[in-house]
Amino acid sequence: MNVGDVHDALAAAFPDREALVFRDRRFTWAQTAERTLRLANHLHTQELGCHRERSELEPWESGQDHLGICCHNGNEFLEAMLGAFKARVAPFNVNYRYHADELQCLLADAEASALVYHSAFAPAVQSIRGALPRLRVLLQVPDASGASLLPGAEWYEDALAAAPVDPPPVTPSPDDLYVLYTGGTMGRPKGVLWRQADAFTECFGGIRTATSLNDVVTAATTELQSLIAPPFMHGAGQWVSFLTWFTGGTVFVPPHPERLDPASVWRTVERERITFLLVVGNAFVGPLLDELDRHPYALSSLTVLLSGGAPLAPTLKHALVAHLPALMIVDGLGASETGGQLTQVSTGGCTASGTFPLAPNNVVLSEDRSRVLEPGDDELGWLAKHGRLALGYLGDPTRTAETYPTIDGVRYAVPGDRARLRPDGMVEVRGRDSATINTGGEKVFAEEVETALRTHPDVYDCVVAGRPSERWGSEVVAVVQLREGCEADEDALLDAAAERISRYKLPKAFVFVDEVVRSPSGKPDYRWARAIARDA
């Protein structure tokens, strides 16, 4: 199914229900449908759309124009995605923290024809637009920066107001693209190409058994009230927003989207009776818990907290349950290349992070990627998925073939997570191979060491990286942020970690910092950590 068609069908079914709330702007489903159709018409009048159908293309090719979205969270981000879908334009996410040269590289790689951006990013856009001949449609969203409208650009709201509300004269296809750029924390960002029909179920949580739009409408009965704390510029925020919509629910955006403001998050949960909160691991939950310790809130409506994109330490799960005894905590694991993969549900017992039940269509492949491992195989392999998958990486046939191998006639996605399949069928996920440290002939996974160190109560946050060593080749270094008022005690941290991991995995050195740097999505910045470890 085409995502734009699905949204319009839901809007027709319950037009007066609220779909999107941001600050004092409360948009009904009918209003959201109208605004996104207006945007679709604006894009169409600029001659943007689909120029070659999917059947004519290789998996790494696109036949559509591409719309970049360089915005903080707000109604405009999700509207831009929907409006693009309805115009047969492929939207893609832009990391708003990129410097001008990084932004130029991304927009060039994405072959961007159009860009929606907040005014705060106008100077960077202006500085690079001359190097991007494809980029010809600019829609600027005003913000507190007060930056002037760029020459040749249009204000976002003016473009919508001038456009007709009737559907544009195009026929969206299930083959139309949804483009998701990887975060780039491990290297150059890559544009993952998804057919919307596949993204509907694997990314956006659409009902798998649906064979018609009526099936989707009939199933939209949950009416989640979802608050999206992470930035929409990463997949998790987009995915849960559309999942919420496909249940007939309402997406809420925190009022201070340019940063994590724990007080405003909890006030929104309290005021709006939020039932579902999306966060990203310890980087979000730590500050949220600090705020709960300082101030009480009436949070009885909150029943589910989903952490996606980064592990959530058991100590923080226990602290959450202490404040909210009825809370269900869900760890979600997925990747840009696979969509959602595995989930682990914790309630009062708070199971450990990093261990998941094996879900349908997910397997662990052998080290050489030649076979599917069976429960109890002692080999450390690769977490993989088959079934509905992304097509590949935009413009990169080599990386597409590496990440999407065919084994015994079955096509898999192997995004890079190393895993072991236990005899009981549970999957132990060790971490990304790209964050592996080869030390003294042994492989050490950074996430495994980070999880062990976080069990010490003095550790507020940490990232583990490798640095060159004459003795070990590469040595494990922990970059640690301590809780306020705590003093560094390396022996105590080592003792705590040694209770959970082998001694050869323990850090050879510690670097203590005032703040661990993470991406806005809460994911660790391993390039920063490696630089800190090396310079120390």
Order of alpha helices (4+ residues) and beta strands (2+ residues): alpha-beta-beta-alpha-beta-alpha-beta-alpha-beta-alpha-beta-beta-alpha-beta-beta-alpha-alpha-beta-alpha-beta-alpha-beta-alpha-beta-alpha-beta-beta-beta-beta-beta-beta-alpha-beta-beta-beta-beta-beta-beta-alpha-beta-beta-alpha-beta-alpha
